[in-house]
Amino acid sequence: MKRLLLTCVLAITTAFCFADTVSINHFVVKENPFAKDEVAIVAVDTAGTIQEKVNGLFTFSVNGFSEQLTFDKGTAFYRHKMEKSMFVFARHENDSGTHSMLYYVYRHDSKLSPVKISWIVLIAIPLGLILLGYLFKRLIIIAAIIFCIFLYFNHSNGLSIPTFFQSVIDGLKGVFS
C-alpha cells in the first residue's frame, strides 16, 4: 500500500513539474506609443496577433548589442532614443532556433514608421545592379555608382556589411528549416 501511495504522489508531483515554456518565435518592431522616438518589440504569432502570454525577461540582440528586454503581455520597450532614420536588426535565440528581423525605422514629423526589410530585397538590389551592368555594357558605370550609393545609404543608416550578411544568412536558414 505504501508503494502504491508513493507512486501516486510521485506521479502527481512530476505532472506539475513540467510547465509549458513560453518562447518567442515571431516578433515585430513597432513605434512605442508611450515614449517619443522609441520603438517596442512585440511578440506575435504567425498570424500577427499579439501573444499576451509572453511575460518576463528575454535576451535580444539589437544592432549587435545584447539587451535584456522585459516583456509584459507580449510587449517590450526598447529604451534607446532614435534621433534619425536607421536600420534596426533585432535577433532572438531560443530553444527552437535563432529568429531575426531587419527593419528600417523611418523618422518623420517626430513619428517613427518601422518597415520590415526582407532578405530577398537585400539580395535582389545588388544582383539586379550586377545583371543590369552585365546585360548593358554601357550601364556598368551607372550600375557601379548606384551600387556605391546603395552601400553608402546602408552604412550611414546603421546597416553594416556583417549585419547585411547575417540578415541574409538568417533568412536563408528560415527557408531551409
Secondary structure, DSSP 8 states (H G I E B T S, - for coil): -HHHHHHHHHHHHHHHH--------EEEEEE-SSSTT-EEEEEE-TTS-B-TT--EEEEEEETTEEEEEEEBTTEEEE-----S-EEEEEEEEETTEEEEEEEEEEEETTEEEEEEE-HHHHHHHHHHHHHHHHH-GGGHHHHHHHHHHHHHHHHHTT--HHHHHHHHHHHHHHHH-
